[in-house]
Amino acid sequence: MARTKTRQEVRLRKKLRRYILRGHPWIFDGGIEPDTRLQPGELVKVVDEQGAFALAYADPKSPIRLRVLDMHPNASVDGGWLHYRAKRAASRRQQDPRLADTNALRLIHGEADALPGLVVDSYAGHGIALLDGPGAEALWAPLVEDLRRGLSDAGYPLKSLAMRRVGRERKWIGPPPAEDVRIREGEATMEVDLRRGQKTGLFLDQRENRRLVGQRSAGLRVLNLFSYTGGFSLAAALGGATKTTTVDIAAPAVEAAKRNFVLSGLAPNEHEFVAADVFDFLDKSVSAGRSFDLVICDPPSFASSEKALKKGLKAYRRVNEQALRVVAPGGVFCSASCSSHVTSTHMLDVLADASADAKRDLVVTEERGAASDHPVRPGFPEGRYLSFFLCAVE
């Protein structure tokens, strides 16, 4: 249903028009007049000295106070509007040949698909929608059927769609999803825990990087650090690795990795699965003189905020240094960071420091980001959060 009541005008305190017109959808609390009273999900006109020029929705308790929806301040944000944008976003995926060999993908990527605060992933037709805050919940949750209709009309009908609020506490809006769903990614079959899994269940953004690792793994001994449920290990083993070693501190994740090997037609007893702290594992491996031909280091975000950046970069340097020490001469090292606060430049500095401290010659041969169903708007650099480097090591 359209929001037809008179819309409040929110005046900008800073010269932000150009940034917004270039595609940056966030307006922070310091960017608007301080006495502005807003309700979660309220639609407001964004105004500066030149007049109203955009439509946004409010999230009054978030530092991101407004999220821009449309460059037309009088646009009708209703079921038809959402249907069109959802269909447009999903249609891009339908036309992408890189997504033809999987049934687990991101159909809507929030701000990049002009649907700020809304993410929708599909796992074998079971949808998980993430709503980033009370404002997003108030705006998008009432329009869920229009969202489903738009996705279906683009060729992605959903058997179910569970919605939850982003945050440490899992707040399901309506019925929770099925617990476990099996998905395919290339030759791999994986079981995904939709209720308790990381992100929406799986790290879909690393899909193309897993494919790259698989292409480089034939005949190699592969170490996968911070493995979660073994996606990189599966890709390596299916790509012909002689042995994979899968390491994660969470024992249930390591057990899930074993099950995924079985589901994918691989023999777990021909590979190694270790439930251990990665730093401890690396220390012991260095002491024992162990080495691997290809090492993947994909840690959780060590810098979840700008305030945590300095400490986070120190942690990235430490783990990359230790990981480099177990790469065999002439081997391959893959390093990743999943924080928007850690730029590619930051990671190059991390790798330079780590290689110097480990006394290993390192050359970056390929740099990548997130998979193609996680697009980026050029005017919104915060959307480019994943860095992945493939390096040659001597």
Disulfide bonds with the S-S distance in Angstrom:
none
